[in-house]
């Protein structure tokens, strides 16, 4: 189970990396779009995160902070919904691009800083 947890955590982190990378590669672009890297990263992060939760719940001795997971899931689903809703558009507004970037960073920040007890998820 530990190996599966680590593989899913790796996929979750790679998904966020792809999402963030897909957004940041457009910083200097005058026309911003939802690209394949952003789409695939958002989907991978959400799916791997849900599967990771299932594995954590099945493990003995692991405490899951359901509030933290709920916040992360809501943010992740909001990002995924915005990405999918704007996937076929030739251009997205700078405000939407900034919102996607802010929500992505917020989701990572929740994962990193929301830790009431060390060793819980």
N, C-alpha and C positions, 0 to 999 in steps of 0.2 A: 504493500500500500504506500509505503514511503517513497518508493521509486516512482509510482504513478503520480503521487502528489507533486514531486519535483518536476516531472515532465510537464504536467498541467500548469504548474507555476511558471515554468520556462515559456510555454506557449502563451500564457496570459501576458507575461512581460514582453515577449516578442510582438504580440498584438498591439500593445500600447506603444511600443517603439515604432512600429510601422505607422500607426495612426499619427503619432506626434511627428514622425519624419515626413509623412505625406503632407502634413500641414506646414511644417517649418520650411520645406523646400520651396514654398510659394511666398515667402516673406517679401522678397523684392519683386515679385511678379506683379504687373499692373492688373492682370485679369486672373482672379482666383477661381478655382474649380474644385469639385470633389473628384479626386482622382482614384485610380484603382488601389493604390497603396493605402489611402485613407479608408476606403470601403472595406478592404480586406482586413486591415488592422482593427477597425471598430468591431467587425464581426468576430474575428478571432479572439479579441480581448473579452467580449461578452460571453461567447460560447465556452471558452476555456475557463473563465471565471465561474460560471454556473457549474461546470463539471468539477472544478476544483472544490467548490462548496459541497457537492455531493460526496466526494472522496473524504473531505475533512469531517463531515457529519458521520461517516461510517467508521472513522478511526477511533480507537479507544484512547482516552486520556487527552483528547483535543477539545479545547473550549473555543466555540465559535461565537463571536460578537455579532448577533443577528442585526443589530441596529447599524453597525458599520457596514455589513454586507448589504443591507437594504439601501443605504445611502449610495454605496458604490454601484449597485444594480440600477437604481433610478438614474443616476448620472450616465452610466454606460448605455442604458436603453435610450436616453434622451439623445446622446451623441449618435448612436446607431440610427435612430429615427430621423434625425436631421440629415445625416449623411445619405440615407436611402431616399429620402424625399427630394433631395437636390442632386441626385446622382446624374441624371440625364440633362441637367441644365448646363448650358455652355459657360455660364458665369454665375458666381455667387457673390453676394455683397461682402464688402470688407467687414461689416458688422457681424454677419453670419460666420465668416471665417474666424473672426476674433472670438465669437461665442464658442465655436467648436474647440478652438485652442484653449480657452479658459476652462471649459468643462473637462477637457482631457487632462490638463494640469491639476485641476481640482480633484479629479478621480484618483490620480496618482498621489496627491497630497493626503487625501483621506486614508489611502492604504498605508502611507508612510507614517503619518503623525497620529492617527487615531489608534492608540494602543493603550487602553486603560490598565491592562495587566500584561507584563512582558511574557511573550510566548503564546498569546492567544491570537486568533485570526478574526 
